[in-house]
Amino acid sequence: MQFHASSIGSAVPQHDFDALVQSVFDSSVNLCLVDQDRLITILISDHYELPQGIRLDVKNVPFQLLTVGMRAFCRDRILRFDSSPLTIDLRSTPIWEAQLSHIDITKPSTKQAVSIVWKILNRGQKLKQTDLIAEDLIQSEKGSLLTRKLSRPVLELVAATECFDADTASDAARKMIGLGPGVTPAGDDILIGFLAGLWSVAGEDNQRLLFISDFGKALLSLAKETNEISRTYLYHAVRGEFSSSFITLIKAIGESEEERLTRAAKNAMQVGHSSGMDSITGLVIGLTIWSDPPSPLVSRLLSK
């Protein structure tokens, strides 16, 4: 029972590897690489890519044949599993590169695009009644218990990043790691989106790149406090690697064409139960934090 992969993320080993099944879901399976603290994700999708993903553009893949702890091994570009007839052919499969677009956040059209995304995000969160409402982060005494717990660390993260203080930013991130329910907690998702925003506006600015490097090193250490799935996403975010839906949204923000922007925002929001929305919350903050003058959103956060 063999399936051919449609694409392979650039972070998937291009050589033989051994792994163990870490978790099994209806449309995805996570494999833990032996001797490495990160995962590979096999996912069913006609378009959604991950840096660590092996994508299958077919339906009804019998993932139920796999069990947690089962050995997986890739030899000569064929991925097999012990005691299972399921195999995945990786030969001649194109490699997907998770490359971010640089955004000029000083352009009025870009700032307007960010504002549109923020409005779409908050409207979507309220309709879905998610635990976290982005605009409530600005008011530390408003919103759900989760929002109130995250509000103060987010404020501290914004203030520290605005003045390039990586140590204080890391202290704030420590209070966010692993905070919230779900496969990827909201605190982690915000940090992942936040890094995407910083990477997108860093360009060749040495001060910004140095901050991302120092902050990223601290995050990799802090990531030990969260689960394996979330830790993998943080690992790639530190390296500037993100999902295709996120990359498409960032590109749409830079192009500032409203119809495409709205479609990209809604697609990114649909990831997981609320992970996509939580990540976009971090993205918007990260995109605008180094704008000159500061965006109204960041100004409100800094003035609290």
Backbone hydrogen bonds, N-H to C=O, Kabsch-Sander energy under -0.5 kcal/mol:
donor,donor_aa,acceptor,acceptor_aa,energy
3,F,87,T,-2.2
5,A,3,F,-0.5
5,A,89,D,-2.4
6,S,55,R,-3.0
7,S,55,R,-1.1
8,I,94,P,-2.0
9,G,53,G,-3.4
10,S,96,W,-1.9
11,A,51,P,-2.3
12,V,9,G,-1.9
12,V,51,P,-0.6
17,F,74,C,-1.0
19,A,72,A,-2.8
20,L,32,C,-1.9
21,V,70,M,-2.7
22,Q,30,N,-3.2
23,S,30,N,-1.3
25,F,28,S,-3.0
29,V,42,I,-2.4
30,N,23,S,-2.4
31,L,40,I,-3.3
32,C,20,L,-3.3
33,L,31,L,-0.7
33,L,38,R,-1.7
34,V,18,D,-2.4
36,Q,33,L,-1.7
38,R,36,Q,-1.3
40,I,31,L,-2.6
41,T,52,Q,-2.3
42,I,29,V,-3.1
42,I,40,I,-0.5
43,L,41,T,-0.6
43,L,54,I,-2.2
44,I,27,S,-2.5
45,S,43,L,-0.6
45,S,56,L,-1.8
53,G,50,L,-1.8
54,I,41,T,-2.9
55,R,7,S,-2.2
55,R,53,G,-0.5
56,L,43,L,-2.9
57,D,55,R,-0.5
58,V,56,L,-0.9
63,F,61,V,-2.6
65,L,62,P,-1.9
66,L,63,F,-2.2
69,G,21,V,-3.0
70,M,67,T,-2.1
72,A,19,A,-3.0
73,F,80,R,-2.3
74,C,17,F,-3.0
75,R,73,F,-0.5
75,R,78,I,-2.1
78,I,75,R,-1.3
79,L,88,I,-3.1
80,R,73,F,-2.7
80,R,78,I,-0.6
81,F,86,L,-0.6
82,D,71,R,-2.4
84,S,81,F,-1.3
87,T,1,M,-2.2
88,I,79,L,-2.3
89,D,3,F,-3.1
90,L,77,R,-3.0
90,L,88,I,-0.6
91,R,77,R,-0.5
93,T,90,L,-1.4
96,W,8,I,-3.2
97,E,95,I,-0.5
98,A,96,W,-0.5
99,Q,97,E,-1.6
100,L,98,A,-0.5
103,I,200,S,-3.0
105,I,103,I,-1.2
107,K,104,D,-1.4
111,K,107,K,-2.2
112,Q,108,P,-2.3
113,A,109,S,-1.9
114,V,110,T,-2.4
115,S,111,K,-2.0
116,I,112,Q,-2.0
117,V,113,A,-2.2
118,W,114,V,-2.3
119,K,115,S,-1.9
120,I,116,I,-2.5
121,L,117,V,-2.8
122,N,118,W,-2.3
123,R,119,K,-2.2
124,G,120,I,-2.3
125,Q,121,L,-2.5
126,K,122,N,-2.1
127,L,123,R,-2.1
128,K,124,G,-2.1
129,Q,125,Q,-1.0
130,T,125,Q,-1.9
133,I,131,D,-0.5
134,A,132,L,-0.5
136,D,133,I,-1.2
137,L,133,I,-0.6
137,L,134,A,-1.6
138,I,135,E,-1.0
139,Q,136,D,-1.2
140,S,138,I,-0.6
142,K,139,Q,-2.4
147,T,131,D,-0.5
148,R,144,S,-2.3
149,K,145,L,-2.1
150,L,146,L,-1.9
151,S,147,T,-1.8
152,R,148,R,-0.8
154,V,150,L,-2.4
155,L,151,S,-2.3
156,E,152,R,-2.5
157,L,153,P,-2.5
158,V,154,V,-2.6
159,A,155,L,-2.5
160,A,156,E,-2.3
161,T,157,L,-2.4
162,E,158,V,-2.5
163,C,159,A,-0.9
164,F,161,T,-1.6
165,D,160,A,-3.2
166,A,164,F,-1.0
169,A,165,D,-2.1
170,S,166,A,-2.2
171,D,167,D,-1.8
172,A,168,T,-1.9
173,A,169,A,-2.3
174,R,170,S,-1.8
175,K,171,D,-0.8
175,K,172,A,-0.9
176,M,173,A,-1.4
177,I,173,A,-2.1
179,L,176,M,-2.3
180,G,178,G,-0.6
187,G,179,L,-2.7
189,D,185,P,-2.3
190,I,186,A,-2.5
191,L,187,G,-1.7
192,I,188,D,-2.4
193,G,189,D,-2.5
194,F,190,I,-2.7
195,L,191,L,-2.2
196,A,192,I,-1.8
197,G,193,G,-2.2
198,L,194,F,-2.3
199,W,195,L,-2.9
200,S,196,A,-1.9
201,V,197,G,-1.1
201,V,198,L,-0.7
202,A,198,L,-1.1
203,G,199,W,-0.7
205,D,202,A,-2.2
206,N,204,E,-0.7
209,L,205,D,-2.5
210,L,206,N,-2.4
211,F,207,Q,-1.9
212,I,208,R,-2.4
213,S,209,L,-2.2
214,D,210,L,-2.7
215,F,211,F,-3.2
216,G,212,I,-2.5
217,K,213,S,-2.0
218,A,214,D,-1.7
219,L,215,F,-2.2
220,L,216,G,-2.2
221,S,217,K,-1.3
222,L,218,A,-2.3
223,A,219,L,-2.4
224,K,221,S,-1.1
225,E,222,L,-2.4
226,T,223,A,-1.7
231,R,227,N,-2.6
232,T,228,E,-1.8
233,Y,229,I,-1.6
234,L,230,S,-2.2
235,Y,231,R,-2.4
236,H,232,T,-2.0
237,A,233,Y,-2.3
238,V,234,L,-2.3
239,R,235,Y,-0.8
240,G,237,A,-1.6
241,E,236,H,-3.0
244,S,49,E,-2.1
247,I,243,S,-2.2
248,T,244,S,-2.6
249,L,245,S,-1.8
250,I,246,F,-2.4
251,K,247,I,-2.2
252,A,248,T,-2.2
253,I,249,L,-2.3
254,G,250,I,-2.0
255,E,251,K,-2.0
256,S,252,A,-2.2
257,E,252,A,-0.6
258,E,256,S,-0.7
261,L,257,E,-2.8
262,T,258,E,-2.8
263,R,259,E,-2.0
264,A,260,R,-2.4
265,A,261,L,-2.5
266,K,262,T,-2.3
267,N,263,R,-2.2
268,A,264,A,-2.3
269,M,265,A,-1.9
270,Q,266,K,-0.9
270,Q,267,N,-0.7
271,V,268,A,-1.1
276,G,271,V,-2.5
277,M,269,M,-0.6
278,D,274,S,-2.7
279,S,275,S,-2.6
280,I,276,G,-2.1
281,T,277,M,-1.9
282,G,278,D,-1.6
283,L,279,S,-2.3
284,V,280,I,-2.6
285,I,281,T,-1.5
286,G,282,G,-2.7
287,L,283,L,-2.8
288,T,284,V,-1.5
289,I,285,I,-1.0
291,S,288,T,-1.4
295,S,288,T,-0.9
299,S,295,S,-2.9
300,R,296,P,-2.1
301,L,297,L,-1.9
302,L,298,V,-2.9
303,S,299,S,-1.4
304,K,301,L,-0.9
